[in-house]
């Protein structure tokens, strides 16, 4: 099993194994990467005020997310192109999530098809993350395939009308390696990622060509009308948008800035979490994605109202270093840190983490 001192220590170890262009794609953010850094820095401005003599010898980390039991409140977020990190790609990550009894969110632009991911993790809980294509027949087909393959929720990403200004990818002229494909699409889509047009990021060009920047709240209504599973909306920061998510029938909202990869200078998700929870007011579940690297981060998010969090890049570093077992090691490490943090803070259950635990 992969030896982990802390999650940040994995980054340099993974860098040593990855092509610099591919490392930059995973590691990088938009423009000056201020928001990328802020996603981590914002956690340091929150302090924990522990309570003593609370009887924490036995602790319960289990919870539910949209009714699905998970062994601890950490999910695997949608991330593109796991094949950049390991030949088993999303199949390995999905198996690891199933083994650790949590939810795996499969990306539209995965290297494995959504059906192959389902076959690799037959016992695991899965959501399908959706980008809406200009060709609505493509979008509708993806929703139908996800339902047929047993995905229990549809996770609509709304913060990507266009690709963010990712300078590392532009400088490197990002291209997908020739041995990888877009598992959910015909070869013509893969070709765009292999070759691109001229200089610049092939992914950015693909987004501009394929994804629909004209989405409105009426499109959320349309998706709900064709999706037989609950709809989760990912990429919300403004409390007013979170309230609109609920009004348009979202079962959950994920507070996220796309890992600092879209609009630079936006706040970290943890900065907006409490206000979003107040706007939602218990009418939908609220999750958080962004900069989670410690068990104490998970604990802070729970105290401020999150049902669960999603951990991104460290899982890809674990996948790079040791495949499925590396992903499991990352999840186990976060679980262990959360368990210890709860004990030291006086919390015996994730269901009973009080708001008063966090000081600003």
Secondary structure, DSSP 8 states (H G I E B T S, - for coil): ----S-TTHHHHHHHTTS-HHHHHHHH--STT-HHHHHHHHGGGG-EE----S---SS-B--EEETTEEESSSEEE---S-GGGT-TTHHHHHHHHHHHTT-EEEE-TT-SS-HHHHHHHTTTSEEEEEE--BSSHHHHHHHHHHHHHTT--EEEEE-S-SS----HHHHHHT----TT---TTS-HHHHHHHHH-SSSS-HHHHHHHHHB-TT--HHHHHHHHHH-SSEEEEEEE-SHHHHHHHHHTT-SEEEEE-GGGTSSTT---HHHHHHHHHHHHTTSSEEEEES---SHHHHHHHHHTT-SEEEE-HHHHHHHHHHHHHHHHHHHHHHHHHHHHHHHHHT-SBGGG--GGGEE-
